[in-house]
Amino acid sequence: MPRRVVRVDIVTVFEVEGGPRLELPGEPEDLKAGLREALLDGQDWRAGFSDDICIGVWLWRSWRPALEPAGMSRERFVEIVTDNGRELWLWLMGERQWTQFVTALAGRVCRRLPAPAPAPAAA
């Protein structure tokens, strides 16, 4: 039987022109399992997203060096993650792949960065 070779491109960096370069970490399987279990147990999904099990806090550890200088605060970042609840839910339930979730989130975060200050006009 002939074998089919499928090429899989793995995205490791998200970058938009003029924006920050965000390294895309590997899928946090243990965190995903814990969050999924908590949600299936009926816990309020927003209640656990400001503490150490928050996927936003987890990602902030990786993205902070790029986002803070661009004007993004930790609180605003976590807010963006929780506002993206539908996609987060789909990832936790296995309906979205990690790469789909994290690249969409990176795009959302970059679109919500404060506008850069205009350059001073030349005299």
N, C-alpha and C positions, 0 to 999 in steps of 0.2 A: 504494500500500500504506500502511495507517495506521501511524504511528510510535507506539511505546510509550515513554512517559517514565517513567523509574525514578528515584525519589529515593534518594540515598545520603547518609546521615547520617555525618559524620566525627566520631569521638570525639577530642577534643583534651585533655580533662582527666579524671582519675579522682579522685573524692572520695567519702569516706564520712563520714557525720555524726560529728563529733568527731575525725575523723582528718585526716591530712595531705592536701594537694591536690597531686596528681602530674600534671605536664604530660606528655602523651604525645607523644614526639618522632616525627618521620617515620621510615619504615622505612630502616634503614641497609643499603642494597643492597650496597655494597662489602664490608662486614663479613659480611653474610649469605653472599655468594659465597665469600669466603675460608674461612669456617667450614665451609660445605657441602663445599668442595673438600677440606679437611683431613679431614673425617669420611669422605668417600668414598674417600680414600687410605688409610683404615684407622687413622688416628691415634686415640688414646684421647680421646674427647670431653671427659672431665673434666680432662685434663692441660692443655689450653689455656685453661681458663676462669678462671685466676687471673692472667693476664698482660694485656697491652694489647689483645689481640684478643678478649678476653672480652666477651660481650654484657652480662654483669652489670656489669663495670667501665665499659663504655660508658654503660649506663643510670644507673649511680651518679653519673656526672658531672651528669646532669640532675636526678636525684631527691635527691641528697645534701642540698641546702638544706631540703627538707621532711622527710626521714627522720631525719637526725642529731638535730635537736632533739626528735624523738619517741622517741629512744632506740635507733635502729637503727644498727649499725656497718657499715662497708664489708664486713668479713669475713662477718658474718651475712647481709648482703644477697646477696653472691656465693654463699654456701652455699644460700640459698633458690633462687636462679636455677639452680644446678646440680642441686638436688633436683627441680626442675621439668623434668628432662631429656627426658621423653617429649614434652611440649608444645614444648619447644625444638627437638627433632628434627623434629617434624611441621611446624613453621614453616620450618626450614631446608630441608626436602624439598618444600616447597610445598603441604603438606596443610592448613596453617592460614594464615590471613591474618595479617599483622602486627598489626592491631587486635585480633584474637581473642587472639593470644599475649600482647601487652603488657597488655591490660586484665585478662586472667586472672592474669597475673603481679602486676600492681598489687594486685588483690584478695588474692592469696596473701600478698604482703608486708604489706599493712595488717592482715591477720588475725594476723600473727606479730609485730606490734609489742608491746613490753613494755606491760603494763597501766599506765595513768597512776597516779601516786601519789594516794591519796585526799586530798581537801581536808580541812584541819584543821576539827575540829568547833567550832561556835560555842559560846562559853561562856555 
